[in-house]
Amino acid sequence: MTVLDRSDLLKERPRHPEKARLPDTLVLPKPAWIRVRAPGAHEFDATREVLRAHRLATVCEEAACPNIGECWGKRHATFMIMGDTCTRGCAFCNVRTGRPGALDPSEPGRVASAVAALGLAHVVVTSVDRDDLDDGGAAHFAATVRAIREARGPTSIEILTPDFLRKDGALEIVLASPPDVFNHNVETVPSLYRRIRPGADYRHSLRLLASAKALHPGLFTKSGIMLGLGERNDEVLAVMDDMRAASVDFLTIGQYLQPTRKHAAIDRFVTPEEFQSYKSIAEEKGFLLVASSPLTRSSYHAAEDFARLNAARQASLGA
C-alpha cells in the first residue's frame, strides 16, 4: 500500500504564514497508524475540477484534513462557505485568520450546483467563523441549505456550524429550513479552551446543541472532540456526559494532528485501542452513534454514518 503524509496531497496550495500565533513547537513523528492511502488520481482530480469550476472552498483543503485522498477519491467533499478567512484564531486550526471579505450571494447556488455535479447523496456544509456579521452568517447557511434542497431534493444535508456566540436568533435562522444533521464541535475539554479555542465558550457550545434539539426534536445532533492536546481521561468522560445532557446523538472522537510548528503541539498520539475503549464507553452512555479512531473527523464517512444514524434511531424506537 502506498502511503502519503497529508501535506503531499495539498502541495498546490500554499499554507498561511499569518497563522504564526504560537512559538515553533516540536512536531512528534507520526506512528504507523497515522497513515493515509494515496488517492486514486482520476477521481481525486475529477473532484478537484468540479470544486475549482464552481469556485468553492473545502474544509478538506483549508484544514489540511488527512482523509482528503480517500474522500475526494470517492467524489466526496465538505464545502466551506463564507470564504477561506476566519475571524477567530484557534490554536489547532489551519484555516487562515484575518478580516474576511463580503459574502458572495452566488455561493449557495454554486454549492448546490457542485453537489449535483458530484452526485452526492449526503453533503456536509461547514464555514469559517464570521463574527463580523450581525447574524454570524446564519442566513447564508440557510440559503445554502435551501439551494441544495431545490437543486437536489433527495440529498440529505449536514451542517457543521460555528457557535454563533452573541448572535441572538442565529440558530433559529439556520434551522428554519432544517438540515438533516446539525453539527457543532466542542473540539476539546473545557480546561483547554483558553489555550486551544480562545474566543469560544464551552457552555455556550453545549447550549447551542441542546437548543437545536429542542427546536427540532427530529433533527440529528452531532459534536466532536480531538484527543492529544493534553486532556485527562476524566475530562473526556465528563465531556461525554455533558454532550448526553445536551441530547447529542452522534459523537466523533479523533486524533489532533499539528498542522504546522506554529500550531498547538501534540501532547501524545492516542492508540487505536484507547479510541476503541472511548467508543465503548460512549456507547454505554447512550449516544446513538459513536465514531472514534485516530483518523476520525467530523465529516469522515458522513454519508455512511447518516444511514447508520437512521438505522440506530429506528432500532431505538422499536426497542
N, C-alpha and C positions, 0 to 999 in steps of 0.2 A: 504494500500500500504506500502510495506517495503521500507524504505529509508536508504541510506548509505551516510556517508561522503566519498568523493572521495578517501581519504587515505586508507579506508578499502579495496578498490579494488586492491591496489598495495602493500599489506603487504609483499609479497615475494621479493620485490625489494627495496634494501636499498637506502636511499637518499644520497646526496652527501655533505659531510661535508666541502669540499673545496669551496663551494658556499658562504661561510660566508664573504661577501663583506660589508654588512651593519650591524650596530648595531642591536641588538634584538629590534623588534618593537611589539607593542600590536596587537594581532590578534582579529579583531572585530568578535563578534558572527554572524553566518550566519542567515539571515532572512528566513522565511518559504519558499520563492520562490527559494532559492538556495538549492534545494534538488534533488537527483537523485535516480532512481529506482535501486533496487538490480538486478544484471544481472541474466539472465537465465543460470544456471550452465552448462548445456550441450553445448549450442552454444558458450558461453563465453570460456569454456575450449577447445572446438574444434578449435576456432580461435587461442587461445594461442598456442596450439600444432603445428599448421601449422607454426606460426611465429618462434617458437623455433626450429622446424625441419629444417627450412631454414636459421636459424641463423641471423635473421633480427631484427633491432631495429625499434620501432614505436614512433612517437611523442605522441601517446596516453599514453604511459608509461613514456617516458622521461620527458614530460612536465606536467605530472600528470593531464591529462585532466579529467574534471568532467563527461564527457559523455562516458567514456570508457565502462562502463557496457552496456549501450544501444547499442553503435556501435558494440562492439565485439559480443554482443548477436545476432546481425544481420549479423555477419561474415564480418563486415567492419572494416578496419584498415588503418591508414595513415602511410605509410612507411617513415622512416627517414634514408636516405642514408649517406654514407661517415663517419660512426662512430657515437659514442654517446658523443663525446667530442668537444665542440665548442671553437673557438679561441676568441670569444667575451664574455663579462660578463654583459649582460643586467640585470638590477635590478629587472625585472619582471619574469625572465625565470628560470625554474627549471632544465634545461639541464646543465650538468656539464661543467665547463670551465677548459681549460688546453691545453696541447700540444697533438694534435690528432696523431694517428698512420697513417701509409701509407694506401692509398686507396687499397681496395681489388678488383681486376679486375673481380672476380667471382660474385660480388654483384649484378650487373644489371641482370644477368641470374637468380640468386636466387630470386630476387624481382619478375621477370616475372613468375617464376615457382609458387611462392606463390599466385600471382594474379590469375593464372589459377586454383590452388588448391582451392582457396576460391570462385571461380566462379564470380569474380567481374565484373559487367557491367560498373562501373566507379571507377577509382582508383585515389587517391591523393598521390603524392610523394613529400616529403619535405627533408630538410637536415639541418645539423648544418652549421654554418659559417666556411669556410675554407680559412681564409686569408693567410694561409701558402702556399697555392697552387698558381702557376702562373696564372691559369685561374679561381681560386676560386671554382674549382670543376665543371665547366661548361661542360666539355667533359664527365664527369661521369654522370651528369644529362642526357645528350643527349644519352649516351649509354644505360641508363636505359629506356628511352622512346622507343628507337629502339627495345630493348629486349622485352618489353611489347607488342609492335605492332606485333612482329614476333610470340610471344607465344600466344597472344590472340587478334587478329585483331579487333574484334567488340568492345573491351573495350575502352571507352573514357578516356582520360588521363588529369589529372590536376596536374600541378606542382606548388609548393609553394617554391620560391627560396629566397636565401639571396640577399643582394643588389649588390653584385659583385663590391663593391667600389674599384676604382683604378684597375680594371681588364678589360682593353680595349679588346673589341671583345668578351667578355664572353657571353653577351646576344645573339649575333648572333650565337654563337656555340650552345647555349641551344635551340634556336628556329629553327635551321637548319632543324630538323625533327620535325615540330611543334606539340606541345601538343594541346589539345582542349581548355584548360583554362590555362592562365598564371596568377599566383597569387603572389603578393609580398605585405606584410603588412607594412603599415607605423606605426602601433602599437599605437601611441599616438599623441598628439598635439605637434607642434614644440617647444613650450616653455618648455616642459618637457624632451626634448631629452637628454640634458646634464646629467640629473639625472637618467632617466629611460632607455635610449638607447644610452649609451656612445659608441663612435666609429662609429656611424651611422650618416647619413646626410639626413635630411628630404627632401630637394630639390632634392638631388640625387635620392632618392626613387621615387619621382614623375616623374623625368626624365626617370627612368628605365621603369615605367609603360607606359608612353607616347611613349617611343621608341618601346616597344613591340607591341603596337597597330599600330604604323607607319610601322614597319617591316612586320607585318601580320595583315592587317585590319580585316580579318575574324575571328581572334582569340578573344575569350572572355578574358577580363582582369578583375582582381578582387583584392580588397585590403580590409584591415580591421583595426579597431581601438578598443582599450579597454577603458572602462569608469570606473571611480572610483579611478583615480590616482591623482586627484586634478585639472583636466582640467575644464575650464569655458565653459558655453554653447556657447558663441560666438566663441570660439576657435573650438569647434566641428563642428559648421556650416561652419566655414572657411575651415576646412579640407575637408568637403564635396565639397565645391566649387573648391578647389584645385584638388581633385580627378576627378571631372567632366571636369575640364580644361585639365586634362591628359587623358581624354576619357576612364576612368574606367567604366566598365559595371556593376559590381556587388560589392556592399558594404556590409561588415559584421560588426556588432557592438555588442560587448559582455561585460559582467562584468569582470573586473580584479579580480582574486582571488589570494590572497597571498599564495604562496606555502609553505613557512616556515617563521619563525620570522626573518630570515636573509635577506629576500627579502623586496622590497619596500612595505610600509604599504598601506592598503586600506584607501583611503580618505573617501569614503562613498559607500553604496550599492545603486545603481540606481534602482528605482522601475520599475516594468513591464510597468506601464503606461507611464513613461518617455521614455522607449525604444520604445514603440509604437508611441509616438509623434515624436521621431527622425526618425523612419521608414517613417512616413507620410511626413515629411519634405524632406527626402532624395528622396523619390519617386517623389515629386513635382520638385525636382532639375534635374530629368531626368535620374536617374540610371535605367537600365533595370530591375534590381532585387536588393532588399534590405532584408537582414536578420538581425533582431535587437531584441534581447531578452537577459535576464541575462545569459543564458547558451549557447548563440551562440558562436561558434568557427569557424575558417576558413574552416575546413573540415566537420563540423557537417551537416548531411543531404546533403552531396555534390552530391550524385547521383540524388536525387530528385531535387536539385537546378539546376543541369545541364539541366535536362529536362525542368524545368521552364524557364531557360535562353533561350533555343532554342525556346520555345513557345513565349516568350516575344519578341524575335528578329523577328520572323515570323509575329507577330501581328503588330510590329512597321513598318515592310516593307510593310504590307498590308494596313496600315492606309493612 
